[in-house]
Amino acid sequence: MPNRLIDETSPYWLQHANNPVDWYPWGERRWSGRGQTISPSC
């Protein structure tokens, strides 16, 4: 099952597009619409 990297253009990201991990590409799309910050849970 493809993850969010399937729409990327970079060959590096595309090689991971079918990994069983819910990867997020880095950039504005990552943060838009979230309305919250992401912090590590300690």
mmJSON file of the N, C-alpha and C atoms, coordinates in Angstrom:
{"data_MODEL":{"atom_site":{
"group_PDB":["ATOM","ATOM","ATOM","ATOM","ATOM","ATOM","ATOM","ATOM","ATOM","ATOM","ATOM","ATOM","ATOM","ATOM","ATOM","ATOM","ATOM","ATOM","ATOM","ATOM","ATOM","ATOM","ATOM","ATOM","ATOM","ATOM","ATOM","ATOM","ATOM","ATOM","ATOM","ATOM","ATOM","ATOM","ATOM","ATOM","ATOM","ATOM","ATOM","ATOM","ATOM","ATOM","ATOM","ATOM","ATOM","ATOM","ATOM","ATOM","ATOM","ATOM","ATOM","ATOM","ATOM","ATOM","ATOM","ATOM","ATOM","ATOM","ATOM","ATOM","ATOM","ATOM","ATOM","ATOM","ATOM","ATOM","ATOM","ATOM","ATOM","ATOM","ATOM","ATOM","ATOM","ATOM","ATOM","ATOM","ATOM","ATOM","ATOM","ATOM","ATOM","ATOM","ATOM","ATOM","ATOM","ATOM","ATOM","ATOM","ATOM","ATOM","ATOM","ATOM","ATOM","ATOM","ATOM","ATOM","ATOM","ATOM","ATOM","ATOM","ATOM","ATOM","ATOM","ATOM","ATOM","ATOM","ATOM","ATOM","ATOM","ATOM","ATOM","ATOM","ATOM","ATOM","ATOM","ATOM","ATOM","ATOM","ATOM","ATOM","ATOM","ATOM","ATOM","ATOM","ATOM","ATOM"],
"id":[1,2,3,4,5,6,7,8,9,10,11,12,13,14,15,16,17,18,19,20,21,22,23,24,25,26,27,28,29,30,31,32,33,34,35,36,37,38,39,40,41,42,43,44,45,46,47,48,49,50,51,52,53,54,55,56,57,58,59,60,61,62,63,64,65,66,67,68,69,70,71,72,73,74,75,76,77,78,79,80,81,82,83,84,85,86,87,88,89,90,91,92,93,94,95,96,97,98,99,100,101,102,103,104,105,106,107,108,109,110,111,112,113,114,115,116,117,118,119,120,121,122,123,124,125,126],
"type_symbol":["N","C","C","N","C","C","N","C","C","N","C","C","N","C","C","N","C","C","N","C","C","N","C","C","N","C","C","N","C","C","N","C","C","N","C","C","N","C","C","N","C","C","N","C","C","N","C","C","N","C","C","N","C","C","N","C","C","N","C","C","N","C","C","N","C","C","N","C","C","N","C","C","N","C","C","N","C","C","N","C","C","N","C","C","N","C","C","N","C","C","N","C","C","N","C","C","N","C","C","N","C","C","N","C","C","N","C","C","N","C","C","N","C","C","N","C","C","N","C","C","N","C","C","N","C","C"],
"label_atom_id":["N","CA","C","N","CA","C","N","CA","C","N","CA","C","N","CA","C","N","CA","C","N","CA","C","N","CA","C","N","CA","C","N","CA","C","N","CA","C","N","CA","C","N","CA","C","N","CA","C","N","CA","C","N","CA","C","N","CA","C","N","CA","C","N","CA","C","N","CA","C","N","CA","C","N","CA","C","N","CA","C","N","CA","C","N","CA","C","N","CA","C","N","CA","C","N","CA","C","N","CA","C","N","CA","C","N","CA","C","N","CA","C","N","CA","C","N","CA","C","N","CA","C","N","CA","C","N","CA","C","N","CA","C","N","CA","C","N","CA","C","N","CA","C","N","CA","C"],
"label_alt_id":[null,null,null,null,null,null,null,null,null,null,null,null,null,null,null,null,null,null,null,null,null,null,null,null,null,null,null,null,null,null,null,null,null,null,null,null,null,null,null,null,null,null,null,null,null,null,null,null,null,null,null,null,null,null,null,null,null,null,null,null,null,null,null,null,null,null,null,null,null,null,null,null,null,null,null,null,null,null,null,null,null,null,null,null,null,null,null,null,null,null,null,null,null,null,null,null,null,null,null,null,null,null,null,null,null,null,null,null,null,null,null,null,null,null,null,null,null,null,null,null,null,null,null,null,null,null],
"label_comp_id":["MET","MET","MET","PRO","PRO","PRO","ASN","ASN","ASN","ARG","ARG","ARG","LEU","LEU","LEU","ILE","ILE","ILE","ASP","ASP","ASP","GLU","GLU","GLU","THR","THR","THR","SER","SER","SER","PRO","PRO","PRO","TYR","TYR","TYR","TRP","TRP","TRP","LEU","LEU","LEU","GLN","GLN","GLN","HIS","HIS","HIS","ALA","ALA","ALA","ASN","ASN","ASN","ASN","ASN","ASN","PRO","PRO","PRO","VAL","VAL","VAL","ASP","ASP","ASP","TRP","TRP","TRP","TYR","TYR","TYR","PRO","PRO","PRO","TRP","TRP","TRP","GLY","GLY","GLY","GLU","GLU","GLU","ARG","ARG","ARG","ARG","ARG","ARG","TRP","TRP","TRP","SER","SER","SER","GLY","GLY","GLY","ARG","ARG","ARG","GLY","GLY","GLY","GLN","GLN","GLN","THR","THR","THR","ILE","ILE","ILE","SER","SER","SER","PRO","PRO","PRO","SER","SER","SER","CYS","CYS","CYS"],
"label_asym_id":["A","A","A","A","A","A","A","A","A","A","A","A","A","A","A","A","A","A","A","A","A","A","A","A","A","A","A","A","A","A","A","A","A","A","A","A","A","A","A","A","A","A","A","A","A","A","A","A","A","A","A","A","A","A","A","A","A","A","A","A","A","A","A","A","A","A","A","A","A","A","A","A","A","A","A","A","A","A","A","A","A","A","A","A","A","A","A","A","A","A","A","A","A","A","A","A","A","A","A","A","A","A","A","A","A","A","A","A","A","A","A","A","A","A","A","A","A","A","A","A","A","A","A","A","A","A"],
"label_entity_id":["1","1","1","1","1","1","1","1","1","1","1","1","1","1","1","1","1","1","1","1","1","1","1","1","1","1","1","1","1","1","1","1","1","1","1","1","1","1","1","1","1","1","1","1","1","1","1","1","1","1","1","1","1","1","1","1","1","1","1","1","1","1","1","1","1","1","1","1","1","1","1","1","1","1","1","1","1","1","1","1","1","1","1","1","1","1","1","1","1","1","1","1","1","1","1","1","1","1","1","1","1","1","1","1","1","1","1","1","1","1","1","1","1","1","1","1","1","1","1","1","1","1","1","1","1","1"],
"label_seq_id":[1,1,1,2,2,2,3,3,3,4,4,4,5,5,5,6,6,6,7,7,7,8,8,8,9,9,9,10,10,10,11,11,11,12,12,12,13,13,13,14,14,14,15,15,15,16,16,16,17,17,17,18,18,18,19,19,19,20,20,20,21,21,21,22,22,22,23,23,23,24,24,24,25,25,25,26,26,26,27,27,27,28,28,28,29,29,29,30,30,30,31,31,31,32,32,32,33,33,33,34,34,34,35,35,35,36,36,36,37,37,37,38,38,38,39,39,39,40,40,40,41,41,41,42,42,42],
"pdbx_PDB_ins_code":[null,null,null,null,null,null,null,null,null,null,null,null,null,null,null,null,null,null,null,null,null,null,null,null,null,null,null,null,null,null,null,null,null,null,null,null,null,null,null,null,null,null,null,null,null,null,null,null,null,null,null,null,null,null,null,null,null,null,null,null,null,null,null,null,null,null,null,null,null,null,null,null,null,null,null,null,null,null,null,null,null,null,null,null,null,null,null,null,null,null,null,null,null,null,null,null,null,null,null,null,null,null,null,null,null,null,null,null,null,null,null,null,null,null,null,null,null,null,null,null,null,null,null,null,null,null],
"Cartn_x":[0.842,0.0,0.885,0.711,1.535,1.279,2.298,2.154,2.172,2.345,2.28,3.419,4.431,5.552,5.248,4.146,3.826,3.676,3.357,3.177,4.439,5.529,6.776,7.439,8.336,9.049,10.486,10.991,12.366,12.528,13.517,13.772,14.065,14.698,14.988,13.698,12.757,11.489,10.651,10.656,9.837,10.27,11.553,11.985,11.41,10.892,10.291,8.772,8.197,6.756,5.913,6.467,5.707,6.173,6.975,7.379,6.165,6.143,5.013,5.095,5.578,5.701,4.915,4.185,3.373,4.237,5.152,6.082,5.353,5.852,5.401,6.566,6.363,7.43,7.606,8.807,9.082,8.669,8.076,7.71,6.417,5.945,4.747,3.521,3.406,2.255,2.205,3.351,3.438,2.728,2.833,2.321,0.971,0.594,-0.64,-1.86,-2.776,-4.022,-3.952,-2.806,-2.681,-3.238,-2.955,-3.44,-2.795,-1.732,-1.039,0.422,1.218,2.625,2.835,3.884,4.231,5.452,5.346,6.478,6.685,7.921,8.186,7.52,7.057,6.479,7.59,7.809,8.882,8.307],
"Cartn_y":[-1.174,0.0,1.234,2.137,3.339,4.256,5.012,6.003,7.398,8.43,9.809,10.179,9.357,9.66,9.328,8.677,8.252,9.44,10.628,11.818,12.655,12.225,12.98,12.788,13.719,13.626,13.151,13.208,12.814,11.295,10.826,9.379,8.786,9.573,9.087,8.786,9.725,9.518,8.435,8.383,7.391,5.957,5.754,4.39,3.904,4.817,4.469,4.577,4.821,5.06,3.839,2.661,1.456,0.789,1.513,0.996,0.915,-0.015,-0.122,0.881,2.074,3.147,4.333,5.017,6.159,7.421,7.464,8.583,9.851,10.974,12.294,12.969,13.533,14.33,15.621,16.149,17.374,18.564,19.58,20.789,21.386,22.418,23.129,22.22,21.3,20.395,19.586,19.341,18.555,19.252,20.581,21.33,21.992,22.156,22.878,22.114,22.851,22.272,21.521,21.48,20.709,21.474,22.791,23.578,23.234,22.487,22.109,21.84,21.812,21.49,20.01,19.506,18.11,18.093,17.423,17.331,15.864,15.519,14.126,13.788,12.597,12.171,11.543,12.101,11.62,10.918],
"Cartn_z":[0.0,0.0,0.0,-0.936,-0.988,0.21,0.568,1.624,1.004,1.797,1.3,0.355,0.263,-0.626,-2.082,-2.354,-3.714,-4.668,-4.149,-4.988,-5.134,-4.521,-4.605,-5.966,-6.314,-7.59,-7.415,-6.201,-5.932,-6.031,-6.784,-6.843,-5.459,-4.6,-3.246,-2.487,-2.508,-1.796,-2.45,-3.763,-4.463,-4.167,-3.877,-3.567,-2.238,-1.43,-0.144,-0.159,-1.319,-1.419,-1.069,-1.154,-0.818,0.47,1.254,2.558,3.479,4.403,5.328,6.478,6.186,7.17,6.643,7.51,7.093,7.054,6.081,5.95,5.56,6.031,5.611,4.912,3.726,3.12,3.917,3.941,4.672,3.827,4.439,3.721,4.242,3.564,3.992,4.038,3.098,3.106,4.389,4.958,6.193,7.337,7.377,8.517,8.254,7.002,6.701,7.2,7.791,8.247,9.561,10.184,11.428,12.617,12.681,13.795,15.127,15.084,16.306,15.999,17.031,16.835,17.121,16.592,16.831,17.731,18.835,19.741,20.107,20.417,20.784,22.118,22.23,23.512,24.343,25.496,26.373,27.565],
"occupancy":[1.0,1.0,1.0,1.0,1.0,1.0,1.0,1.0,1.0,1.0,1.0,1.0,1.0,1.0,1.0,1.0,1.0,1.0,1.0,1.0,1.0,1.0,1.0,1.0,1.0,1.0,1.0,1.0,1.0,1.0,1.0,1.0,1.0,1.0,1.0,1.0,1.0,1.0,1.0,1.0,1.0,1.0,1.0,1.0,1.0,1.0,1.0,1.0,1.0,1.0,1.0,1.0,1.0,1.0,1.0,1.0,1.0,1.0,1.0,1.0,1.0,1.0,1.0,1.0,1.0,1.0,1.0,1.0,1.0,1.0,1.0,1.0,1.0,1.0,1.0,1.0,1.0,1.0,1.0,1.0,1.0,1.0,1.0,1.0,1.0,1.0,1.0,1.0,1.0,1.0,1.0,1.0,1.0,1.0,1.0,1.0,1.0,1.0,1.0,1.0,1.0,1.0,1.0,1.0,1.0,1.0,1.0,1.0,1.0,1.0,1.0,1.0,1.0,1.0,1.0,1.0,1.0,1.0,1.0,1.0,1.0,1.0,1.0,1.0,1.0,1.0],
"B_iso_or_equiv":[0.0,0.0,0.0,0.0,0.0,0.0,0.0,0.0,0.0,0.0,0.0,0.0,0.0,0.0,0.0,0.0,0.0,0.0,0.0,0.0,0.0,0.0,0.0,0.0,0.0,0.0,0.0,0.0,0.0,0.0,0.0,0.0,0.0,0.0,0.0,0.0,0.0,0.0,0.0,0.0,0.0,0.0,0.0,0.0,0.0,0.0,0.0,0.0,0.0,0.0,0.0,0.0,0.0,0.0,0.0,0.0,0.0,0.0,0.0,0.0,0.0,0.0,0.0,0.0,0.0,0.0,0.0,0.0,0.0,0.0,0.0,0.0,0.0,0.0,0.0,0.0,0.0,0.0,0.0,0.0,0.0,0.0,0.0,0.0,0.0,0.0,0.0,0.0,0.0,0.0,0.0,0.0,0.0,0.0,0.0,0.0,0.0,0.0,0.0,0.0,0.0,0.0,0.0,0.0,0.0,0.0,0.0,0.0,0.0,0.0,0.0,0.0,0.0,0.0,0.0,0.0,0.0,0.0,0.0,0.0,0.0,0.0,0.0,0.0,0.0,0.0],
"pdbx_formal_charge":[null,null,null,null,null,null,null,null,null,null,null,null,null,null,null,null,null,null,null,null,null,null,null,null,null,null,null,null,null,null,null,null,null,null,null,null,null,null,null,null,null,null,null,null,null,null,null,null,null,null,null,null,null,null,null,null,null,null,null,null,null,null,null,null,null,null,null,null,null,null,null,null,null,null,null,null,null,null,null,null,null,null,null,null,null,null,null,null,null,null,null,null,null,null,null,null,null,null,null,null,null,null,null,null,null,null,null,null,null,null,null,null,null,null,null,null,null,null,null,null,null,null,null,null,null,null],
"auth_seq_id":[1,1,1,2,2,2,3,3,3,4,4,4,5,5,5,6,6,6,7,7,7,8,8,8,9,9,9,10,10,10,11,11,11,12,12,12,13,13,13,14,14,14,15,15,15,16,16,16,17,17,17,18,18,18,19,19,19,20,20,20,21,21,21,22,22,22,23,23,23,24,24,24,25,25,25,26,26,26,27,27,27,28,28,28,29,29,29,30,30,30,31,31,31,32,32,32,33,33,33,34,34,34,35,35,35,36,36,36,37,37,37,38,38,38,39,39,39,40,40,40,41,41,41,42,42,42],
"auth_comp_id":["MET","MET","MET","PRO","PRO","PRO","ASN","ASN","ASN","ARG","ARG","ARG","LEU","LEU","LEU","ILE","ILE","ILE","ASP","ASP","ASP","GLU","GLU","GLU","THR","THR","THR","SER","SER","SER","PRO","PRO","PRO","TYR","TYR","TYR","TRP","TRP","TRP","LEU","LEU","LEU","GLN","GLN","GLN","HIS","HIS","HIS","ALA","ALA","ALA","ASN","ASN","ASN","ASN","ASN","ASN","PRO","PRO","PRO","VAL","VAL","VAL","ASP","ASP","ASP","TRP","TRP","TRP","TYR","TYR","TYR","PRO","PRO","PRO","TRP","TRP","TRP","GLY","GLY","GLY","GLU","GLU","GLU","ARG","ARG","ARG","ARG","ARG","ARG","TRP","TRP","TRP","SER","SER","SER","GLY","GLY","GLY","ARG","ARG","ARG","GLY","GLY","GLY","GLN","GLN","GLN","THR","THR","THR","ILE","ILE","ILE","SER","SER","SER","PRO","PRO","PRO","SER","SER","SER","CYS","CYS","CYS"],
"auth_asym_id":["A","A","A","A","A","A","A","A","A","A","A","A","A","A","A","A","A","A","A","A","A","A","A","A","A","A","A","A","A","A","A","A","A","A","A","A","A","A","A","A","A","A","A","A","A","A","A","A","A","A","A","A","A","A","A","A","A","A","A","A","A","A","A","A","A","A","A","A","A","A","A","A","A","A","A","A","A","A","A","A","A","A","A","A","A","A","A","A","A","A","A","A","A","A","A","A","A","A","A","A","A","A","A","A","A","A","A","A","A","A","A","A","A","A","A","A","A","A","A","A","A","A","A","A","A","A"],
"auth_atom_id":["N","CA","C","N","CA","C","N","CA","C","N","CA","C","N","CA","C","N","CA","C","N","CA","C","N","CA","C","N","CA","C","N","CA","C","N","CA","C","N","CA","C","N","CA","C","N","CA","C","N","CA","C","N","CA","C","N","CA","C","N","CA","C","N","CA","C","N","CA","C","N","CA","C","N","CA","C","N","CA","C","N","CA","C","N","CA","C","N","CA","C","N","CA","C","N","CA","C","N","CA","C","N","CA","C","N","CA","C","N","CA","C","N","CA","C","N","CA","C","N","CA","C","N","CA","C","N","CA","C","N","CA","C","N","CA","C","N","CA","C","N","CA","C","N","CA","C"],
"pdbx_PDB_model_num":[1,1,1,1,1,1,1,1,1,1,1,1,1,1,1,1,1,1,1,1,1,1,1,1,1,1,1,1,1,1,1,1,1,1,1,1,1,1,1,1,1,1,1,1,1,1,1,1,1,1,1,1,1,1,1,1,1,1,1,1,1,1,1,1,1,1,1,1,1,1,1,1,1,1,1,1,1,1,1,1,1,1,1,1,1,1,1,1,1,1,1,1,1,1,1,1,1,1,1,1,1,1,1,1,1,1,1,1,1,1,1,1,1,1,1,1,1,1,1,1,1,1,1,1,1,1]
}}}
